[in-house]
Amino acid sequence: MALEIERRFLVRKDVRHLCRNGVRMVQGYLPSDGVSTVRVRIAEDRATLTIKSLKRGACRDEVEHPLDLDFARQLLLHGCEGRVIEKTRYRHCQDGLCWEIDIFDGENSGLVIAEVELETPDQTVPLPDWIGAEVTTLRAYGNSALSRAPIRRWSAAAA
């Protein structure tokens, strides 16, 4: 099992000029015990099943396994109970770090999140000027949470 260490941020400026050769992703979340997250992802012609533990700050355990593409499509359709997100991921390297910029579609359209994977939890991260508020520990901005409560529903829930 691998240890994932990542920090996530809202993007506060237009970053389209940084976004080249994106990968379209559809991710669904299977019902789980609340202790771990089980994700099915299709990215282009590749499918994976990923299990992630609860976050401890910016860290969590992660295991990933390849899936047959047709089986993954069936899981998304019948196993995820509508908990699906769509996004395009772009990679942008800056200041020695590789940022993943996710531009969301569908019910999360308008949301742009950048994440960076780190070697250690205390690694210094020079923040580009297009980075906004950090959302690493805010569960509402996790992909699993966004599949259950997309941002389009946030203002309606507050009203």
Summary of the structure (lengths in Angstrom):
residues: 159
radius of gyration: 15.5
end to end distance: 42.5
largest distance: 43.1
contacts: 435
relative contact order: 0.25
helix: 21%
strand: 46%
